[in-house]
Amino acid sequence: MHFGNKNKIINSNEAMDVPPIQFNVPAAHVQTVSSDQAATSKGSFKDFYKSNVPSFNADSMFIHKAAEYIKANEGVKSKLYKDSKGKWTIGIGHLVTSDELENYKGRALDDREIESLFAKDMNLKIGHIKQYFGSVYDSFPDNVKIAIIDGYFRGDISGSPETKKLLKAGLFKQAAREYLNNKEYRAAVASGSGVALRMQRNAAAFKSAN
């Protein structure tokens, strides 16, 4: 989940035309949801979304639907842990920088800190997405947009120039194939990791757009 782009980040509130992002993470969720457990639910993107995201309905604001989907995939952890790539992570999939590491060692984050980190990360990811895709992103179906945000959280879309190129061109089936055509996905399949199912759901979302 590393981004090297130094250009101006577009504020997600401008990009998505929604009120300031505020997330409430119930205390009962902290340190109880693991990303592996959340990611092992089988079925389509929509089936997984319906069974894991309480706010799934036509009236929910898009940004909150996306946030809840990512929370279901990432899990909520109040203490430091290493992700599937061996990188220090905390909260809701927040990749800890070397500057932040000492601040998080040996303690648990409270709900306010988790919410703040998640809102910051959502703004950052959506900003990068809007920078690359521009207005074409707004024309994508919601499940495709959510899958792209989820892929940016993991770094598997942001780190795949060809997948991004195909998505931007609206070649969704080709993008789905390219998205899964990498060593990390094949290793996840071989190990039975929940990462593979998570990527399969996102790929299925891309295919559904054609």
Secondary structure, 3 states (H helix, E strand, C coil): CCCCCCCCCCCHHHHHCCCCCCCCCCHHHCCCECHHHHHCCCCCHHHHHHHHCCCCCCCCCHHHHHHHHHHHHHCEEEEEEECCCCCEEEECCEECCHHHHHHHCCCCCCHHHHHHHHHHHHHHHHHHHHHHHHHHHHHCCHHHHHHHHHHHHHCCCCCCHHHHHHHHCCCHHHHHHHHCCCHHHHHHHHHCCHHHHHHHHHHHHHHCCC
